[in-house]
Amino acid sequence: MAGIDTRENQRDAHLRSADFFEAETFPAIRFRSTRITKAGAGTFTVTGDLTIRDVTKPITLTVESGGRGKDPWGGERIGFGTSTRINRKDYGLHWNQALETGGVLVGDEVKISVELELVKASN
């Protein structure tokens, strides 16, 4: 979390603070898979634990294969993608600020998107 970069220094500092991620105490968001099952052609269900700050909750992701192939250097690569939505308050992220026009500054729903590329190690 120390490396968070939204291209706005003040916002980044606020996100690293105790109001949000408390990056000095909790330097990483972690996902640890507990089970992977094939759900269809090129699709998998990945169940695991997502930890933000000091709160761990189980989540299930639908992961889709983006394909496999050789790169220009002869290496073998495979890609995967997934996305999910969580409620930030479930992870103890409660800070907010009322707006003059009504409503609040930060929504409760957070979309998480992951694009992963793996490279087969050469022997």
ZADRENKE-503309 format. One line per field, with one value per residue: residue number from 1; x, y, z of N, C-alpha, C, O in turn. Coordinates in Angstrom, 2 decimals. Atoms other than C-alpha are relative to their C-alpha. Example, Ala and Ser with C-alpha at 12.3 -4.5 7.8 and 13.67 -1.06 7.14 Angstrom:
residues 2
num: 1 | 2;
nX: 0.89 | -0.82;
nY: -1.19 | -1.19;
nZ: 0.00 | -0.06;
caX: 12.30 | 13.67;
caY: -4.50 | -1.06;
caZ: 7.80 | 7.14;
cX: 0.90 | -0.77;
cY: 1.20 | 1.09;
cZ: 0.00 | 0.73;
oX: 1.94 | -0.26;
oY: 1.18 | 2.20;
oZ: 0.66 | 0.90;
END
This chain:
residues 123
num: 1 | 2 | 3 | 4 | 5 | 6 | 7 | 8 | 9 | 10 | 11 | 12 | 13 | 14 | 15 | 16 | 17 | 18 | 19 | 20 | 21 | 22 | 23 | 24 | 25 | 26 | 27 | 28 | 29 | 30 | 31 | 32 | 33 | 34 | 35 | 36 | 37 | 38 | 39 | 40 | 41 | 42 | 43 | 44 | 45 | 46 | 47 | 48 | 49 | 50 | 51 | 52 | 53 | 54 | 55 | 56 | 57 | 58 | 59 | 60 | 61 | 62 | 63 | 64 | 65 | 66 | 67 | 68 | 69 | 70 | 71 | 72 | 73 | 74 | 75 | 76 | 77 | 78 | 79 | 80 | 81 | 82 | 83 | 84 | 85 | 86 | 87 | 88 | 89 | 90 | 91 | 92 | 93 | 94 | 95 | 96 | 97 | 98 | 99 | 100 | 101 | 102 | 103 | 104 | 105 | 106 | 107 | 108 | 109 | 110 | 111 | 112 | 113 | 114 | 115 | 116 | 117 | 118 | 119 | 120 | 121 | 122 | 123;
nX: 0.81 | -0.88 | -0.21 | 1.24 | -0.21 | 1.20 | -0.45 | 0.38 | -0.81 | 0.79 | 0.90 | -0.83 | -0.37 | 1.19 | 0.28 | -0.98 | 0.20 | 0.89 | 1.38 | 0.26 | -0.73 | -1.00 | -1.05 | -1.19 | 0.29 | 0.49 | -0.62 | 0.46 | 1.29 | -0.37 | 0.98 | -0.56 | 0.99 | 0.18 | 0.49 | 0.18 | 0.72 | 0.33 | 1.42 | 0.39 | -1.12 | -0.77 | 0.55 | -0.27 | 0.50 | -1.08 | 0.48 | -1.13 | 0.16 | -0.50 | -0.33 | -0.25 | -0.31 | -0.03 | 1.26 | -0.05 | 1.32 | -0.04 | 0.63 | -0.09 | -0.24 | 0.07 | -1.21 | 0.05 | -1.28 | -0.12 | -0.73 | -1.37 | -0.79 | -1.44 | -0.36 | -1.04 | -1.28 | 0.12 | 0.62 | 1.41 | 0.78 | 1.43 | 0.64 | 1.27 | 0.62 | 1.18 | 0.40 | 1.03 | 0.36 | 0.09 | 0.41 | -1.18 | 0.32 | -0.22 | -1.42 | -0.34 | -0.31 | 1.22 | -0.14 | 0.74 | 0.21 | 1.23 | -0.20 | 0.91 | 1.14 | 0.71 | -0.74 | -1.29 | -1.16 | -0.49 | 1.02 | -0.29 | -0.38 | -1.31 | -0.21 | -1.37 | -0.28 | -1.33 | -0.50 | -1.19 | -0.74 | -0.99 | -1.03 | -0.56 | -1.43 | -0.83 | -0.85;
nY: -1.20 | -1.17 | -0.38 | -0.37 | -1.15 | -0.41 | -1.19 | -1.17 | 0.20 | -0.17 | 1.15 | 1.17 | -0.11 | 0.28 | 1.44 | 0.70 | -0.38 | 0.83 | -0.14 | 1.05 | 1.26 | 0.03 | 0.71 | 0.27 | 1.20 | 1.05 | -0.43 | 0.71 | 0.68 | 1.37 | 1.01 | 1.35 | 0.95 | 1.23 | 1.05 | -0.35 | 1.05 | -0.30 | -0.30 | 0.12 | -0.16 | -1.21 | -0.73 | 0.63 | -0.65 | -0.10 | -0.39 | -0.32 | -1.00 | -1.34 | -0.74 | -1.43 | -0.42 | 1.16 | 0.71 | 1.04 | 0.51 | 0.90 | -0.44 | 0.94 | -0.69 | 0.74 | -0.36 | 0.43 | 0.07 | -0.92 | 0.67 | 0.48 | -0.08 | -0.28 | -1.40 | -0.15 | 0.52 | 1.45 | 0.36 | 0.35 | -0.87 | 0.22 | -1.12 | 0.20 | -1.23 | 0.10 | -1.21 | 0.20 | -1.21 | 0.19 | -1.17 | -0.42 | -0.01 | 1.36 | 0.11 | -1.02 | -1.27 | -0.74 | -1.44 | -0.66 | -1.43 | -0.51 | -1.03 | -1.15 | 0.19 | 1.21 | 1.22 | 0.17 | -0.02 | 1.33 | 1.03 | 1.22 | 1.10 | -0.09 | 1.02 | 0.49 | 0.69 | 0.59 | 0.60 | 0.72 | 0.70 | 0.91 | 0.44 | 1.28 | -0.08 | 0.85 | 0.90;
nZ: 0.00 | 0.01 | 1.39 | 0.68 | 0.87 | 0.73 | 0.71 | -0.79 | -1.21 | -1.22 | -0.12 | -0.34 | -1.41 | -0.79 | 0.09 | -0.83 | -1.41 | -0.82 | 0.49 | 0.99 | -0.01 | -1.08 | 0.73 | -0.81 | -0.80 | 0.90 | 1.25 | 1.20 | 0.10 | 0.35 | 0.35 | -0.07 | 0.50 | -0.77 | 0.91 | 1.40 | 0.70 | 1.40 | 0.10 | 1.39 | 0.92 | -0.24 | -1.13 | -1.29 | -1.21 | -0.99 | -1.32 | -0.86 | -1.04 | 0.32 | -1.22 | 0.11 | -1.38 | -0.87 | 0.19 | 1.03 | 0.39 | 1.15 | 1.25 | 1.11 | 1.25 | 1.26 | 0.72 | 1.39 | 0.70 | 1.13 | 1.07 | -0.23 | 1.22 | -0.08 | 0.18 | 1.02 | -0.49 | -0.14 | -1.28 | 0.04 | -0.87 | -0.10 | -0.67 | -0.69 | -0.47 | -0.87 | -0.70 | -1.02 | -0.74 | -1.44 | -0.76 | -0.76 | -1.43 | -0.50 | -0.32 | -0.98 | 0.66 | -0.25 | 0.15 | 1.07 | -0.21 | 0.62 | 1.01 | -0.12 | 0.91 | -0.43 | 0.26 | -0.65 | 0.89 | 0.35 | 0.07 | -0.77 | 0.88 | 0.64 | 1.03 | 0.09 | 1.26 | 0.03 | 1.23 | -0.41 | 1.05 | -0.55 | 0.94 | -0.40 | -0.27 | 0.86 | -0.80;
caX: 0.00 | 2.98 | 3.25 | -0.36 | -0.45 | -3.65 | -1.67 | -2.81 | -0.27 | -2.72 | -5.20 | -2.42 | -1.26 | -4.83 | -5.34 | -2.13 | -3.34 | -5.33 | -8.54 | -8.17 | -5.46 | -3.09 | -0.22 | 2.52 | 0.86 | -0.77 | 1.59 | -0.27 | -3.68 | -3.55 | -5.54 | -4.81 | -6.62 | -8.03 | -9.59 | -9.54 | -12.08 | -12.69 | -16.04 | -16.05 | -13.90 | -11.24 | -13.14 | -12.28 | -13.80 | -11.21 | -12.23 | -10.00 | -9.48 | -9.10 | -7.34 | -7.49 | -5.98 | -6.69 | -9.95 | -10.10 | -13.22 | -13.84 | -14.57 | -15.16 | -13.86 | -14.75 | -11.46 | -11.31 | -8.33 | -7.13 | -5.18 | -1.78 | 1.04 | 4.71 | 6.24 | 8.84 | 11.67 | 10.39 | 8.85 | 5.45 | 2.83 | -0.73 | -3.15 | -6.10 | -8.59 | -11.22 | -13.19 | -15.41 | -17.07 | -16.74 | -18.19 | -15.31 | -17.10 | -16.89 | -13.13 | -13.27 | -12.92 | -15.56 | -14.11 | -16.29 | -17.11 | -20.47 | -20.64 | -22.19 | -24.47 | -25.67 | -24.39 | -20.94 | -17.45 | -16.65 | -19.01 | -19.26 | -18.81 | -15.30 | -14.61 | -11.47 | -10.07 | -7.11 | -5.25 | -2.56 | 0.11 | 2.24 | 5.51 | 6.66 | 10.12 | 12.84 | 14.93;
caY: 0.00 | 2.30 | 2.36 | 3.34 | 5.80 | 7.50 | 10.33 | 12.71 | 13.06 | 14.36 | 11.57 | 8.96 | 10.24 | 10.13 | 6.57 | 5.50 | 7.10 | 5.51 | 6.86 | 4.18 | 1.55 | 2.46 | 1.45 | 1.71 | -0.98 | -2.96 | -2.63 | -5.04 | -6.23 | -10.02 | -12.73 | -16.36 | -18.98 | -21.99 | -23.83 | -23.71 | -25.65 | -25.84 | -24.24 | -24.65 | -24.25 | -21.73 | -20.70 | -21.42 | -20.68 | -19.47 | -19.35 | -17.69 | -15.14 | -11.42 | -9.44 | -5.65 | -4.03 | -6.53 | -7.92 | -11.20 | -12.27 | -15.20 | -14.33 | -16.35 | -15.21 | -16.38 | -16.41 | -16.58 | -17.68 | -15.05 | -17.55 | -19.18 | -18.65 | -18.12 | -14.69 | -13.26 | -14.65 | -18.25 | -18.14 | -19.61 | -17.26 | -17.59 | -14.86 | -14.76 | -12.10 | -11.58 | -8.83 | -8.58 | -6.00 | -5.65 | -3.32 | -1.35 | -1.10 | -4.90 | -4.37 | -1.57 | 1.27 | 3.64 | 7.13 | 9.46 | 13.12 | 14.76 | 16.92 | 20.40 | 19.33 | 16.26 | 12.73 | 11.61 | 11.72 | 7.97 | 5.22 | 1.92 | -0.38 | -1.01 | -2.82 | -4.95 | -6.01 | -8.32 | -9.12 | -11.73 | -12.97 | -15.97 | -16.95 | -20.56 | -20.79 | -22.08 | -25.01;
caZ: 0.00 | 0.40 | -3.40 | -4.10 | -6.98 | -8.12 | -9.73 | -7.00 | -4.15 | -1.54 | -2.25 | -2.14 | 1.25 | 2.54 | 1.27 | 3.06 | 6.33 | 9.17 | 7.56 | 4.87 | 4.47 | 7.34 | 5.05 | 7.67 | 9.81 | 6.97 | 3.97 | 1.64 | 0.55 | 0.31 | -1.42 | -0.57 | -2.63 | -0.80 | -3.73 | -7.52 | -9.56 | -13.30 | -14.09 | -17.87 | -20.95 | -19.93 | -16.80 | -13.17 | -9.80 | -7.30 | -3.65 | -1.11 | 1.62 | 0.91 | 3.65 | 3.80 | 6.88 | 9.63 | 8.23 | 6.29 | 4.40 | 2.05 | -1.58 | -4.73 | -8.10 | -11.60 | -13.49 | -17.28 | -19.34 | -21.78 | -23.83 | -24.04 | -26.48 | -27.21 | -26.81 | -29.28 | -27.10 | -27.11 | -23.64 | -22.95 | -21.48 | -20.27 | -19.21 | -16.82 | -15.80 | -13.12 | -11.46 | -8.41 | -6.22 | -2.46 | 0.14 | 1.64 | 4.99 | 5.31 | 5.62 | 8.19 | 5.68 | 7.06 | 6.48 | 4.45 | 4.05 | 3.39 | 0.28 | 0.26 | -2.58 | -0.68 | -0.68 | 0.35 | -1.16 | -1.14 | -2.31 | -0.44 | -3.45 | -4.76 | -8.03 | -8.08 | -11.46 | -11.95 | -15.16 | -14.62 | -17.01 | -16.11 | -17.80 | -17.72 | -16.15 | -18.44 | -17.20;
cX: 0.86 | 0.20 | -1.26 | 0.20 | -1.27 | 0.26 | -0.47 | 0.64 | -0.80 | -0.95 | 0.79 | 0.39 | -1.19 | -0.35 | 0.98 | -0.22 | -0.94 | -1.46 | -0.37 | 0.86 | 1.05 | 1.24 | 1.24 | -0.18 | -0.39 | 0.50 | -0.54 | -1.45 | 0.35 | -1.22 | 0.72 | -1.07 | -0.03 | -0.51 | -0.17 | -0.70 | -0.30 | -1.51 | -0.52 | 1.23 | 0.69 | -0.49 | 0.21 | -0.68 | 1.12 | -0.61 | 1.20 | -0.35 | 0.65 | 0.20 | 0.34 | 0.09 | 0.05 | -1.27 | 0.14 | -1.40 | 0.16 | -0.68 | 0.17 | 0.09 | -0.26 | 1.15 | -0.08 | 1.40 | -0.02 | 0.79 | 1.43 | 0.75 | 1.46 | 0.23 | 1.14 | 1.35 | -0.05 | -0.59 | -1.47 | -0.75 | -1.46 | -0.60 | -1.32 | -0.56 | -1.20 | -0.36 | -1.10 | -0.30 | -0.09 | -0.55 | 1.16 | -0.24 | 0.14 | 1.44 | 0.46 | 0.36 | -1.25 | 0.10 | -0.83 | -0.13 | -1.26 | 0.35 | -1.03 | -1.26 | -0.85 | 0.81 | 1.32 | 1.11 | 0.37 | -1.16 | 0.42 | 0.52 | 1.33 | 0.11 | 1.49 | 0.14 | 1.43 | 0.26 | 1.35 | 0.63 | 1.10 | 0.96 | 0.59 | 1.52 | 0.74 | 0.92 | 1.44;
cY: 1.26 | 0.53 | 0.41 | 1.29 | 0.27 | 1.24 | 1.29 | -0.17 | 0.13 | -1.17 | -1.24 | 0.01 | -0.31 | -1.48 | -0.83 | 0.23 | -0.97 | 0.13 | -1.13 | -1.23 | -0.14 | -0.79 | -0.31 | -1.27 | -1.19 | 0.29 | -0.68 | -0.44 | -1.40 | -0.83 | -1.35 | -0.98 | -1.24 | -1.14 | 0.56 | -1.17 | 0.46 | 0.18 | -0.16 | 0.16 | 1.35 | 0.84 | -0.79 | 0.79 | -0.05 | 0.54 | 0.29 | 1.08 | 1.31 | 0.73 | 1.43 | 0.52 | -1.26 | -0.84 | -0.98 | -0.53 | -0.96 | 0.65 | -1.11 | 0.80 | -0.95 | 0.51 | -0.58 | 0.01 | 0.96 | -0.59 | -0.32 | 0.12 | 0.25 | 1.50 | 0.08 | -0.59 | -1.50 | -0.46 | -0.31 | 0.84 | -0.41 | 1.15 | -0.39 | 1.35 | -0.28 | 1.38 | -0.36 | 1.34 | -0.36 | 1.28 | 0.36 | -0.01 | -1.38 | -0.20 | 1.13 | 1.35 | 0.88 | 1.50 | 0.51 | 1.47 | 0.40 | 1.10 | 1.12 | -0.19 | -1.20 | -1.22 | -0.02 | -0.12 | -1.39 | -1.00 | -1.24 | -1.13 | 0.28 | -1.14 | -0.35 | -0.76 | -0.49 | -0.58 | -0.60 | -0.69 | -0.81 | -0.43 | -1.30 | 0.15 | -0.92 | -0.83 | 0.22;
cZ: 0.00 | -1.41 | -0.73 | -0.78 | -0.80 | -0.85 | 0.65 | 1.38 | 1.29 | 0.23 | 0.40 | 1.47 | 0.89 | -0.02 | 0.84 | 1.50 | 0.71 | -0.42 | -0.97 | 0.27 | 1.10 | -0.46 | 0.83 | 0.84 | -0.87 | -1.41 | -1.27 | 0.14 | -0.51 | -0.40 | 0.03 | -0.44 | 0.89 | -0.86 | -1.40 | -0.67 | -1.42 | -0.10 | -1.43 | -0.86 | 0.25 | 1.16 | 1.28 | 1.10 | 1.02 | 1.30 | 0.87 | 1.00 | -0.42 | 1.32 | -0.36 | 1.42 | 0.86 | -0.11 | -1.17 | -0.23 | -1.17 | -1.20 | -1.04 | -1.29 | -1.17 | -0.85 | -1.41 | -0.61 | -1.17 | -1.15 | 0.39 | -1.32 | 0.27 | -0.20 | -1.03 | 0.41 | 0.25 | 1.32 | -0.17 | 1.04 | -0.01 | 0.79 | 0.62 | 0.41 | 0.88 | 0.51 | 0.99 | 0.64 | 1.48 | 0.62 | 0.91 | 1.50 | 0.63 | 0.47 | 0.94 | -0.59 | 0.04 | -0.26 | -1.16 | 0.34 | -0.74 | -0.99 | 0.19 | -0.82 | 0.38 | -0.38 | 0.74 | -1.05 | -0.51 | 0.00 | 0.77 | -0.88 | -0.69 | -1.02 | -0.02 | -1.31 | 0.01 | -1.39 | 0.35 | -1.20 | 0.66 | -1.11 | 0.53 | 0.16 | -0.94 | 0.89 | -0.29;
oX: 0.38 | 0.50 | -1.23 | 0.81 | -1.57 | -0.66 | -0.58 | 0.15 | -0.62 | -1.09 | 0.36 | 0.32 | -1.05 | -0.72 | 0.60 | 0.34 | -1.49 | -2.26 | -1.53 | 0.49 | 1.56 | 1.64 | 1.91 | 0.77 | -0.01 | -0.24 | -0.17 | -1.94 | 1.13 | -2.30 | 1.75 | -2.11 | 1.00 | -0.40 | -0.66 | -0.24 | -0.54 | -2.28 | -1.73 | 2.35 | 0.12 | -0.08 | 0.04 | -0.89 | 1.63 | -1.11 | 2.21 | -1.50 | 1.83 | -0.71 | 1.23 | -0.81 | 0.84 | -1.58 | 0.56 | -2.11 | 1.01 | -1.70 | 1.06 | -0.71 | 0.05 | 1.21 | -0.39 | 2.18 | -0.99 | 1.01 | 1.95 | 0.18 | 1.88 | -0.42 | 1.65 | 2.21 | 0.89 | -0.73 | -2.12 | -0.35 | -1.97 | 0.01 | -2.01 | 0.19 | -1.89 | 0.47 | -1.83 | 0.39 | -0.60 | -0.54 | 1.57 | 0.69 | 0.39 | 1.72 | 1.66 | 0.94 | -2.04 | -0.93 | -0.93 | 0.19 | -1.45 | 1.26 | -2.15 | -2.33 | -1.82 | 1.67 | 1.57 | 0.84 | 0.72 | -1.87 | 1.60 | 1.33 | 1.56 | -0.14 | 2.35 | -0.63 | 2.34 | -0.55 | 2.24 | -0.06 | 1.89 | 0.55 | 1.03 | 2.20 | 0.30 | 1.33 | 2.29;
oY: 2.34 | 1.71 | 0.55 | 2.25 | -0.45 | 1.82 | 2.33 | -0.95 | -0.67 | -1.64 | -2.01 | -1.02 | -0.97 | -2.05 | -1.87 | -0.50 | -1.88 | -0.75 | -1.53 | -2.06 | -1.23 | -1.78 | -1.31 | -2.04 | -2.32 | 0.87 | -0.29 | -0.70 | -1.55 | -0.69 | -1.52 | -1.12 | -1.68 | -2.30 | 1.68 | -2.31 | 1.65 | -0.67 | -0.16 | 0.20 | 2.40 | 2.00 | -2.01 | 2.00 | -1.13 | 1.66 | -0.41 | 1.49 | 1.34 | 0.83 | 1.70 | 0.33 | -2.16 | -1.61 | -0.60 | -0.89 | -0.75 | 1.32 | -1.96 | 1.71 | -2.14 | 1.69 | -1.75 | 0.95 | 1.03 | 0.07 | 0.15 | -0.09 | 0.43 | 2.14 | -0.96 | -0.79 | -2.07 | -1.66 | 0.18 | 0.91 | -0.96 | 1.63 | -1.29 | 2.31 | -1.29 | 2.29 | -1.33 | 2.32 | -1.42 | 2.34 | -0.44 | -0.23 | -1.50 | -1.11 | 1.40 | 2.19 | 0.89 | 2.18 | -0.13 | 1.90 | 0.07 | 1.90 | 0.87 | 0.28 | -1.52 | -1.16 | 0.81 | -0.40 | -1.55 | -1.12 | -1.42 | -1.94 | 1.37 | -2.30 | 0.53 | -1.68 | 0.22 | -1.36 | 0.10 | -1.35 | -0.28 | -0.65 | -1.37 | 0.67 | -2.04 | -0.39 | -0.45;
oZ: -0.37 | -1.60 | -1.95 | -0.29 | -1.76 | -1.43 | 0.00 | 2.19 | 2.20 | 1.36 | 1.26 | 2.14 | 1.92 | 1.01 | 1.38 | 2.32 | 0.10 | -0.10 | -1.05 | 1.10 | 1.33 | 0.14 | 0.59 | 1.01 | -0.58 | -2.21 | -2.37 | 1.24 | -1.44 | 0.17 | -0.61 | 0.22 | 1.41 | -0.48 | -1.59 | -0.57 | -1.67 | 0.35 | -1.64 | -0.35 | -0.04 | 1.29 | 1.31 | 0.99 | 1.35 | 1.34 | 0.80 | 1.13 | -0.77 | 2.14 | -1.15 | 2.23 | 0.57 | 0.80 | -2.27 | 0.71 | -2.03 | -1.07 | -0.92 | -1.52 | -1.09 | -1.21 | -1.59 | -0.39 | -1.92 | -2.17 | 1.40 | -2.39 | 1.41 | -1.02 | -1.44 | -0.45 | 0.79 | 1.54 | -1.10 | 2.20 | -0.98 | 1.75 | 0.13 | 0.60 | 0.71 | 0.49 | 0.82 | 0.38 | 1.84 | 0.00 | 1.75 | 2.28 | 1.83 | 1.25 | 1.05 | 0.11 | -0.90 | -0.30 | -2.21 | 1.45 | -1.91 | -0.76 | 0.64 | -0.44 | -0.30 | -1.26 | 1.62 | -2.22 | -1.68 | 1.00 | 1.06 | -0.43 | -1.22 | -0.69 | -0.09 | -1.58 | 0.44 | -1.90 | 0.83 | -1.98 | 1.44 | -2.25 | 1.67 | -0.72 | -1.21 | 1.96 | 0.28;
END
